[in-house]
């Protein structure tokens, strides 16, 4: 797996979060508001479960909302980090299957959250390419622009995890 190449300036998404499939939402901490100015995305009680890959103070969710935090970089991940991504994806899928609404979020809601959502979709039977296309069509063409994360998904996270652990 190669390291992530430097990306051009990436525009903020048009909305704080987007529904990828019924009950499974992808979002971030910042978005471009109607005026075009960047606004903070603050989660209150809109979701039953919030999975956070980058935690910023003051962005919620409210007390009583189930919230799991697993901070990871938007770059190469080690075996432990990949295992955490797989756990979050499983939690997202199980909650959605139980009829709960789930938000997976990172900074803009493009890469880290896309990795978790895509793995959940793959675990539910989609191919990596189908999952990536669906996420880009529902969230933004910028979703999963981190080529390394796309490689992880196409390789399979379990395989990528083993390869990363062997390299350590």
C-alpha positions as CSV (number, residue, x, y, z in Angstrom):
1,X,0.0,0.0,0.0
2,X,1.3,3.5,-0.8
3,X,1.2,6.5,1.3
4,X,-1.4,9.1,0.5
5,X,-0.4,11.7,-2.0
6,X,-0.9,15.4,-1.2
7,X,-4.4,16.3,-2.2
8,X,-5.5,19.7,-3.6
9,X,-7.7,21.9,-1.5
10,X,-10.9,19.9,-0.9
11,X,-14.1,21.8,-0.8
12,X,-16.4,21.5,2.3
13,X,-19.5,19.4,1.7
14,X,-22.8,21.1,1.0
15,X,-24.5,19.5,4.0
16,X,-23.5,18.4,7.5
17,X,-24.4,14.8,6.7
18,X,-25.9,12.7,4.0
19,X,-28.0,9.5,4.0
20,X,-26.0,6.8,2.1
21,X,-28.6,4.0,2.6
22,X,-31.7,4.2,4.8
23,X,-30.7,4.7,8.4
24,X,-26.9,5.0,7.6
25,X,-25.6,8.6,7.4
26,X,-22.2,10.0,6.7
27,X,-21.0,13.4,7.8
28,X,-18.5,15.7,9.3
29,X,-17.8,18.5,11.7
30,X,-17.8,21.3,9.1
31,X,-19.8,22.1,5.9
32,X,-20.5,24.9,3.5
33,X,-23.7,26.6,4.6
34,X,-26.3,28.2,2.3
35,X,-24.2,31.4,2.2
36,X,-21.2,29.4,1.1
37,X,-19.5,30.2,4.4
38,X,-18.2,27.3,6.4
39,X,-20.4,26.3,9.3
40,X,-20.0,23.8,12.2
41,X,-22.0,20.6,12.1
42,X,-23.2,20.0,15.6
43,X,-25.0,16.7,16.3
44,X,-27.8,16.9,18.9
45,X,-30.2,14.0,19.1
46,X,-30.9,13.4,15.3
47,X,-29.3,10.0,15.5
48,X,-29.5,7.0,17.8
49,X,-25.8,6.1,17.4
50,X,-22.9,8.4,16.5
51,X,-19.5,7.0,15.5
52,X,-16.8,9.6,15.6
53,X,-13.4,9.3,13.9
54,X,-12.2,12.8,14.7
55,X,-13.5,14.4,17.8
56,X,-13.8,18.1,18.1
57,X,-15.2,19.7,21.4
58,X,-18.6,21.2,21.2
59,X,-19.8,19.2,18.2
60,X,-22.1,16.8,20.2
61,X,-23.9,14.5,20.4
62,X,-26.3,15.3,23.3
63,X,-26.3,13.3,26.5
64,X,-28.1,10.1,26.1
65,X,-27.1,9.5,22.5
66,X,-24.9,6.4,22.1
67,X,-21.5,7.7,21.0
68,X,-18.3,5.8,20.1
69,X,-15.0,7.6,19.4
70,X,-12.1,6.0,17.5
71,X,-9.7,8.8,16.3
72,X,-7.7,7.8,13.3
73,X,-5.6,9.8,10.8
74,X,-6.7,10.5,7.3
75,X,-3.6,8.5,6.1
76,X,-1.9,5.2,6.6
77,X,-3.5,3.1,9.3
78,X,-1.8,0.4,11.4
79,X,-3.4,-3.0,12.2
80,X,-5.0,-1.7,15.4
81,X,-6.6,1.2,13.7
82,X,-7.9,-0.9,10.9
83,X,-9.4,-3.3,13.5
84,X,-11.2,-0.4,15.1
85,X,-12.6,0.7,11.7
86,X,-13.9,-2.9,11.3
87,X,-15.5,-2.8,14.8
88,X,-17.2,0.5,14.1
89,X,-18.5,-0.7,10.7
90,X,-19.9,-3.8,12.4
91,X,-21.6,-1.6,15.1
92,X,-23.0,0.7,12.4
93,X,-24.4,-2.3,10.4
94,X,-25.9,-4.0,13.5
95,X,-27.5,-0.7,14.7
96,X,-29.0,-0.1,11.2
97,X,-30.3,-3.6,11.0
98,X,-32.0,-3.1,14.3
99,X,-33.8,0.0,12.9
100,X,-31.6,2.6,14.5
101,X,-30.3,5.7,12.8
102,X,-26.5,5.9,12.6
103,X,-24.2,8.8,11.8
104,X,-20.5,8.1,11.0
105,X,-18.5,11.3,11.0
106,X,-15.0,12.6,10.6
107,X,-13.8,16.2,9.6
108,X,-15.7,16.8,6.3
109,X,-17.4,13.4,6.1
110,X,-15.3,12.2,3.1
111,X,-12.5,9.7,3.9
112,X,-12.5,8.3,7.4
113,X,-16.2,8.1,7.6
114,X,-16.3,6.8,4.1
115,X,-14.0,4.0,5.0
116,X,-16.3,2.9,7.9
117,X,-19.5,3.2,5.8
118,X,-18.0,1.4,2.8
119,X,-16.8,-1.5,5.0
120,X,-20.3,-1.7,6.5
121,X,-21.8,-1.8,3.0
122,X,-19.3,-4.4,1.8
123,X,-20.1,-6.5,4.9
124,X,-23.8,-6.3,3.9
125,X,-23.0,-7.7,0.4
126,X,-21.9,-4.9,-1.9
127,X,-18.6,-5.0,-3.7
128,X,-16.0,-2.4,-2.8
129,X,-16.5,-0.5,-6.1
130,X,-20.3,-0.5,-5.6
131,X,-19.9,0.9,-2.1
132,X,-17.5,3.6,-3.2
133,X,-19.7,4.6,-6.1
134,X,-22.8,4.8,-3.8
135,X,-21.0,6.9,-1.2
136,X,-19.7,9.3,-3.9
137,X,-23.1,9.6,-5.4
138,X,-24.9,10.3,-2.1
139,X,-22.3,12.3,-0.2
140,X,-19.9,14.0,-2.7
141,X,-17.6,13.2,-5.6
142,X,-14.9,14.1,-3.1
143,X,-15.9,11.2,-0.8
144,X,-13.1,8.6,-0.5
145,X,-10.6,10.8,-2.4
146,X,-7.9,9.2,-0.2
147,X,-6.5,6.7,-2.7
148,X,-5.0,4.6,0.2
149,X,-8.4,4.1,1.7
150,X,-9.8,3.0,-1.6
151,X,-6.9,0.5,-1.9
152,X,-7.8,-0.8,1.7
153,X,-11.4,-1.3,0.6
154,X,-10.5,-3.0,-2.7
155,X,-8.0,-5.3,-0.9
156,X,-10.4,-5.9,2.0
157,X,-9.9,-4.5,5.4
158,X,-9.1,-7.8,7.0
159,X,-6.4,-8.5,4.5
160,X,-5.1,-4.9,4.7
161,X,-4.9,-5.3,8.5
162,X,-2.9,-8.5,8.2
163,X,-0.5,-6.9,5.7
164,X,-0.1,-3.8,7.9
165,X,0.6,-6.0,11.0
166,X,3.2,-8.0,9.0
167,X,4.9,-4.8,8.0
168,X,5.1,-3.5,11.6
